[in-house]
């Protein structure tokens, strides 16, 4: 499996599985939509190497500086930070992979964002989206909620949304980290919700991963 450098990320395994499915390698052009502080963008940059390029796109202008610092610290000069909303995604070149995670649950029009991601990749290029089914998560057996999200359970609709955005589905699955007591899972939950689960058993929201392609083209980067 691809060794993606996100050691403290409890959801890193489904991302690594998706990238392995694509055959991501050196020289690829990628865009990370909703990049936040750029952790995934920098991890992708390490995988695509100096001959590749990663666009880290986020609607928050402050994130641009965070991404730049993260890329500089990792020696990943091919990371290009852009301030854009997902609904307005526009790149200076077609890319091989468009990626998002924990983005569509917050935007007003998820289908429009997926359509923009489809248009951003070359014909035959890849779109990978990872979104949660929040209410399927559990703390001590009780359902989780995320009142601040516009579409907290959008993961349950993600395969259909990808299809409706004009993408060809290749693979889709759900995976949920679980633990009891202190550890990365409890820490992630506390960072997400400001709730310390202490010794309670935790099942984080299942993350639905969709691997899809833009129709046309021959495959490969």
LUMKE-447887 format. One record per residue: x, y, z of N, C-alpha, C in turn; chain. Coordinates in steps of 0.1 Angstrom, whole numbers, plus 2048, in hexadecimal, padded with zeros to 3 digits. Each point is the difference from the previous one (the first is absolute). Last residue first. Layout:
   n_X   n_Y   n_Z   ca_X   ca_Y   ca_Z   c_X   c_Y   c_Z   chain
     X     Y     Z      X      Y      Z     X     Y     Z       A
...
// end
This chain:
   n_X   n_Y   n_Z   ca_X   ca_Y   ca_Z   c_X   c_Y   c_Z   chain
   7F1   855   760    803    80E    801   809   804   7F4       A
   7D9   7D8   802    80E    803    803   803   80F   800       A
   7D8   7EE   7E2    804    7FC    80D   80F   803   802       A
   7E1   80F   7D8    805    7F2    801   805   7FC   80E       A
   7D8   825   7ED    80E    7FE    802   804   7F2   802       A
   7CE   810   80D    809    803    7F5   80E   7FE   803       A
   7DC   80B   827    7FF    7F8    7F4   809   805   7F5       A
   80A   805   834    7FA    808    7F6   7FF   7F7   7F3       A
   801   7E9   831    808    805    7F5   7F8   809   7F7       A
   803   7EB   838    7F9    801    7F3   809   806   7F6       A
   7F9   7ED   836    80B    801    7F6   7F8   800   7F2       A
   7F3   809   837    7FC    7FD    7F3   80B   803   7F6       A
   7F5   7F7   838    80A    803    7F6   7FA   7FC   7F3       A
   7EE   80B   835    7FD    7F9    7F3   80A   806   7F6       A
   800   7FB   837    804    808    7F5   7FE   7F9   7F3       A
   7EA   7FD   835    806    7F9    7F4   803   80A   7F5       A
   801   810   833    7F7    7FF    7F5   807   7F8   7F4       A
   812   7F3   830    7FF    80C    7F8   7F6   7FF   7F5       A
   801   7E7   82F    800    7FD    7F2   7FF   80D   7F9       A
   80D   7F1   836    7FE    80A    7F5   800   7F8   7F3       A
   7FC   7F8   83A    803    7FA    7F3   7FB   80A   7F5       A
   80F   811   832    7F4    7FB    7F8   805   7FA   7F3       A
   81A   817   824    801    7F1    7FE   7F5   7FB   7F7       A
   808   832   7FB    807    7F9    80B   801   7F2   7FD       A
   7EF   826   7E4    7F9    7F3    803   805   7F9   80B       A
   7FF   835   7F2    80A    7F6    804   7F8   7F3   803       A
   7F3   82C   7DF    7FC    7F7    80B   80B   7F6   802       A
   7FE   823   7DE    803    806    80D   7FB   7F7   80B       A
   800   7F7   7CF    7F4    804    807   802   807   80D       A
   824   7F1   7E1    7F5    803    7F7   7F4   806   808       A
   828   7F2   816    803    80B    7F8   7F4   804   7F7       A
   7FC   7DA   81B    800    80C    808   803   80D   7F8       A
   802   7D5   7EB    7F2    804    804   800   80D   808       A
   829   7EE   7F5    7FA    805    7F4   7F2   805   803       A
   818   7EA   823    805    80D    7FD   7FA   807   7F4       A
   7F5   7D3   80A    7FA    809    80A   805   80E   7FE       A
   814   7E0   7E5    7F1    801    7FD   7F9   809   809       A
   82F   7F6   807    7FD    809    7F5   7F2   801   7FD       A
   809   7F3   832    806    7FC    7F4   7FD   80A   7F4       A
   7EA   7EC   834    809    80B    7FA   807   7FA   7F3       A
   7D3   7E6   80B    80A    806    809   809   80A   7F8       A
   7E9   7DD   7E3    7FB    803    80D   80B   805   809       A
   7F2   7FD   7C7    809    7FD    80B   7F9   802   80D       A
   7FD   802   7C3    7FA    7FE    80D   80A   7FD   80B       A
   7F7   813   7C8    809    7FD    80B   7F8   7FE   80D       A
   7ED   7F8   7CD    7FE    808    80C   80B   7FC   80B       A
   7EE   7FD   7C7    80A    7FB    80A   7FF   80A   80C       A
   7E8   7F1   7CB    800    808    80D   809   7FA   80A       A
   7FB   802   7C5    7FF    7F8    80C   800   80A   80C       A
   804   7FA   7C5    7FB    808    80B   7FF   7F6   80C       A
   812   806   7C7    800    7F9    80D   7FA   809   80B       A
   7FD   80B   7D1    80A    7F5    7FF   800   7F8   80D       A
   7DE   826   7E2    804    7F9    80D   80A   7F5   7FD       A
   7F7   82D   7E3    7FE    7F1    7FF   806   7FA   80D       A
   7EA   834   7F7    80C    7F7    802   7FC   7F2   7FF       A
   7E3   829   7FF    805    7FC    7F3   80D   7F8   801       A
   7E2   810   824    809    80B    7FB   807   7FC   7F3       A
   7E3   7E2   817    7F8    80B    7FB   808   80C   7FB       A
   815   7DA   815    7FA    7FC    7F3   7F8   80C   7FA       A
   813   807   82A    80A    7FF    7F6   7FA   7FC   7F3       A
   7E3   800   824    804    80E    7FC   80B   800   7F5       A
   7F2   7D7   814    7F6    805    7F6   803   80E   7FC       A
   81C   7EC   820    801    7F9    7F3   7F6   805   7F6       A
   7FF   813   82D    80B    804    7F8   801   7F8   7F3       A
   7E1   801   828    7FB    804    7F2   80B   801   7F6       A
   807   7F7   82F    7F6    7F6    7FC   7FB   802   7F2       A
   81E   81F   815    806    7F4    7FC   7F7   7F5   7FB       A
   7F2   829   815    801    800    7F1   807   7F4   7FB       A
   7EF   812   82D    800    7F2    7FC   802   7FF   7F1       A
   7FF   82B   816    808    7F8    809   801   7F1   7FB       A
   7F6   831   7EC    7FC    7F3    7FB   808   7F5   808       A
   805   82E   80C    7F3    801    7F7   7FB   7F3   7FC       A
   81C   80B   82F    802    7FC    7F2   7F3   801   7F8       A
   807   809   830    805    80B    7F8   801   7FC   7F1       A
   7F1   7E2   824    7F6    80A    7FD   805   80B   7F6       A
   80B   7CC   80C    809    80B    7FC   7F7   80C   7FB       A
   7FF   7CD   81F    7F9    80A    7F8   80A   80B   7FC       A
   7FC   7C8   813    807    80D    7FF   7F7   80A   7F8       A
   7EF   7D3   81E    804    806    7F3   806   80D   801       A
   805   7D8   826    7F7    80B    7FC   804   806   7F3       A
   81A   7DE   818    7F4    7FA    7FA   7F5   80A   7FC       A
   82B   80C   812    7F9    7F8    80A   7F3   7FB   7FB       A
   80E   81D   7DE    808    802    80C   7F8   7F9   80B       A
   801   7FF   7C6    7FA    7FD    80D   80A   804   80B       A
   7EF   806   7C6    80B    7FF    80B   7FA   7FE   80D       A
   7E6   807   7D9    803    7F2    802   80C   7FE   80A       A
   7EF   82B   7F0    7F7    7FA    809   802   7F1   803       A
   81A   819   7DF    803    805    80D   7F7   7F8   80A       A
   815   7F6   7D2    7F2    7FE    804   800   803   80F       A
   826   814   7DA    7FB    7F8    80B   7F1   7FD   800       A
   827   807   7D7    7F7    808    808   7FA   7F7   80B       A
   826   805   7D4    7FE    7F9    80C   7F7   808   80A       A
   811   7FA   7C7    7FA    808    80B   7FD   7F7   80C       A
   81C   803   7CD    7FF    7F9    80C   7FA   809   80B       A
   80A   7FC   7C7    7FA    808    80B   7FE   7F6   80C       A
   81F   800   7CE    7FA    7FA    80B   7FA   80B   80A       A
   809   7FB   7C6    806    803    80D   7F7   7FC   80B       A
   7F6   7FF   7D0    806    7F3    806   807   802   80D       A
   7FC   82C   7E5    7F7    7F4    7FD   807   7F3   804       A
   80F   829   81D    801    7FD    7F2   7F6   7F4   7FD       A
   7F6   822   829    809    7F5    7FC   800   7FE   7F1       A
   7E4   821   816    80E    803    803   80A   7F5   7FB       A
   7D0   7FD   7FF    805    808    7F5   80E   803   802       A
   7EA   7E8   822    800    7F8    7F4   806   808   7F4       A
   7F9   816   828    80C    7F7    802   801   7F7   7F3       A
   7DB   81C   804    80C    808    7FD   80C   7F8   801       A
   7D7   7EC   80B    801    803    7F1   80C   808   7FD       A
   7F8   7F7   82D    804    7F4    7F9   801   802   7F1       A
   7EE   823   81A    80E    7FE    803   806   7F4   7F8       A
   7D2   809   7FE    807    809    7F8   80F   7FF   802       A
   7E3   7E6   81A    800    7FB    7F3   808   809   7F7       A
   7F8   80C   82E    80A    7F6    7FE   801   7FB   7F1       A
   7F0   82D   818    7FB    7F8    7F5   80B   7F6   7FD       A
   804   81C   826    7F2    802    7FD   7FB   7F6   7F6       A
   82A   7F4   821    7FD    809    7F5   7F1   801   7FE       A
   816   7E2   821    7FF    80E    804   7FB   80A   7F5       A
   808   7D0   7FC    7F6    801    80B   7FE   80E   804       A
   821   7F3   7DF    7F3    801    7FB   7F5   801   80B       A
   830   7FA   80B    7FD    80D    7FA   7F1   801   7FC       A
   81E   7DB   812    7F9    808    80A   7FE   80E   7FB       A
   81E   7EC   7DF    7FD    7F8    80C   7FA   80A   80A       A
   812   7FA   7C7    7FA    808    80C   7FD   7F7   80B       A
   81C   804   7CB    7FD    7F9    80D   7F9   80A   809       A
   812   7F5   7C9    7F9    80A    809   7FB   7F8   80C       A
   826   7F5   7D6    7F8    7FC    80C   7FB   80D   807       A
   819   803   7D8    7FE    7F1    7FF   7F6   7FC   80B       A
   801   833   7E8    807    7F7    809   7FC   7F2   7FF       A
   802   832   7E2    7F8    7F4    803   809   7F7   809       A
   808   835   801    802    7F5    7F7   7F7   7F4   805       A
   7FF   82B   815    807    804    7F4   803   7F5   7F6       A
   7D4   803   822    80E    7FD    801   807   804   7F3       A
   7D0   806   820    805    802    7F3   810   7FF   801       A
   7CE   7FC   820    80D    7FA    7FD   804   802   7F1       A
   7D9   80E   81E    807    809    7F6   80D   7FA   7FB       A
   7E4   7EC   822    7F7    802    7F5   806   809   7F5       A
   818   7F6   828    7FF    7F4    7F8   7F7   802   7F4       A
   81A   82A   814    7F6    7F7    804   7FF   7F5   7F7       A
   82E   81B   807    7F4    7FF    7F8   7F6   7F7   808       A
   836   811   801    7F4    804    807   7F4   800   7F7       A
   833   7E5   7FF    7F6    809    7F9   7F4   802   80A       A
   837   7EA   7FD    7F4    803    808   7F8   80B   7F9       A
   826   7D8   7F2    7FB    80E    7FD   7F3   802   807       A
   82E   7DD   801    7F3    803    805   7FC   80E   7FD       A
   82B   7EB   7F7    7F6    7FF    7F5   7F2   801   805       A
   829   800   81B    7FE    80D    7F9   7F6   7FF   7F5       A
   80F   7E6   82D    7F7    7FD    7F5   7FD   80C   7F8       A
   819   7F7   82C    808    801    7F3   7F8   7FD   7F4       A
   7F1   804   82F    802    7F3    7FA   809   7FF   7F4       A
   7F5   829   816    806    7F8    80A   802   7F2   7FB       A
   7EA   81F   7E5    80E    803    801   807   7F8   80A       A
   7D2   7FA   7FA    807    7FB    7F4   80F   804   802       A
   7E2   80F   821    801    7F1    801   809   7FB   7F4       A
   7F6   82E   801    80A    7FD    80B   802   7F1   800       A
   7E0   810   7E2    80D    804    7FC   80B   7FC   80A       A
   7D2   7FA   80B    805    7F6    7F6   80E   803   7FC       A
   7EB   81F   81C    803    7F4    807   805   7F5   7F7       A
   7F2   829   7EE    80D    801    807   803   7F4   807       A
   7D7   802   7EB    80A    800    7F6   80E   801   806       A
   7D6   802   819    806    7F3    7FE   80B   800   7F6       A
   7E6   826   80A    80A    7FE    80A   807   7F2   7FE       A
   7DA   80F   7E5    80D    806    7FC   80B   7FD   80A       A
   7D4   7E1   7F6    805    809    80A   80E   806   7FD       A
   7E8   7DF   7E5    7F9    80D    7FF   805   80A   80A       A
   81E   7D8   7E7    7F7    802    80C   7FA   80E   7FF       A
   824   7D9   7E5    7F5    80A    7FF   7F8   801   80C       A
   831   7EE   7EA    7F9    7FF    80C   7F6   80C   800       A
   81D   7E2   7DA    7F9    80C    803   7F8   7FE   80D       A
   82D   7E7   7E9    7F4    7FF    808   7FA   80E   803       A
   825   7E2   7DD    7FC    80C    806   7F3   7FE   807       A
   830   7E4   7EA    7F2    802    801   7FC   80D   806       A
   82D   7F0   7FB    7FB    802    7F3   7F1   801   800       A
   819   7F8   828    803    80D    7FA   7FB   803   7F2       A
   7E6   7DC   81F    80E    804    7FE   801   80D   7F9       A
   7DA   7E3   811    801    803    7F2   80E   805   7FC       A
   7F5   7F4   82E    7FE    7F5    7F7   802   803   7F1       A
   802   822   822    80B    7F6    802   7FF   7F4   7F6       A
   7DD   81F   801    80C    806    7FA   80C   7F7   801       A
   7D8   7F6   817    7FF    7FD    7F2   80C   805   7F8       A
   7FD   80B   82D    802    7F1    7FF   7FF   7FC   7F2       A
   7F7   82D   80A    80E    7FD    801   803   7F1   7FF       A
   7D3   80D   800    807    806    7F4   80E   7FD   800       A
   7E6   7F5   825    7FE    7F6    7F6   807   805   7F3       A
   801   81D   825    807    7F3    804   7FF   7F6   7F4       A
   7EF   831   805    809    7FA    7F5   807   7F3   803       A
   7DD   81F   817    80E    803    803   80A   7F9   7F7       A
   7D0   802   7EC    803    803    80E   80F   805   802       A
   7E6   7F1   7D7    80C    7FA    805   803   803   80E       A
   7DC   801   7DB    7FD    801    80E   80C   7FB   808       A
   806   7EE   7D4    7F5    80A    801   7FB   800   80F       A
   82C   7F1   7E1    7FA    7FC    80D   7F7   80C   803       A
   819   7EC   7D1    7FA    80B    807   7FA   7FA   80D       A
   829   7F0   7D9    7F5    7FE    809   7FB   80D   806       A
   824   7E5   7DA    7FA    80D    804   7F4   7FD   808       A
   82D   7DF   7F6    7F2    803    800   7FD   80E   803       A
   82C   7E9   801    7FC    807    7F5   7F2   804   7FE       A
   810   7D4   81D    807    80D    7FD   7FB   806   7F3       A
   7DC   7E1   815    80E    7FF    800   806   80D   7FC       A
   7CF   7E0   80B    807    80D    801   80F   7FF   800       A
   7D8   7E0   7FB    80E    7FE    7FB   807   80D   800       A
   7D2   7F4   80F    802    808    7F5   80E   7FD   7F9       A
   7F3   7EA   828    7F6    7FC    7F5   803   808   7F4       A
   817   80C   827    805    7F3    7FA   7F8   7FC   7F5       A
   7F1   824   818    80B    804    7F7   807   7F4   7FA       A
   7DC   7F9   81F    7FC    806    7F4   80B   804   7F6       A
   80A   7EE   82B    7FA    7F6    7F8   7FB   806   7F2       A
   811   81D   821    80B    7F8    7FA   7FB   7F6   7F7       A
   7E1   818   818    806    809    7F6   80B   7F8   7F9       A
   7EA   7EC   825    7F8    800    7F3   805   809   7F5       A
   819   7FE   82A    800    7F4    7F9   7F6   800   7F4       A
   806   825   81F    80A    7FF    7F5   7FF   7F3   7F8       A
   7E7   816   828    7F9    7FC    7F4   80A   7FE   7F4       A
   80D   80F   82C    7FA    7F3    802   7F8   7FB   7F4       A
   82D   81E   807    7F3    802    7FA   7F9   7F2   801       A
   82E   80B   80C    7F7    803    80A   7F2   802   7FC       A
   825   7F6   7E1    800    7F6    80B   7F6   803   80B       A
   80A   80B   7CE    7F6    806    808   7FF   7F7   80D       A
   819   7FC   7D0    806    805    80C   7F6   809   808       A
   7FC   7D3   7DF    7FD    80E    800   804   806   80D       A
   809   7D3   7E2    804    805    80D   7FE   80F   800       A
   7E9   7D6   7E2    807    80D    800   802   804   80E       A
   7FB   7CC   7F8    7F8    80C    800   809   80C   800       A
// end
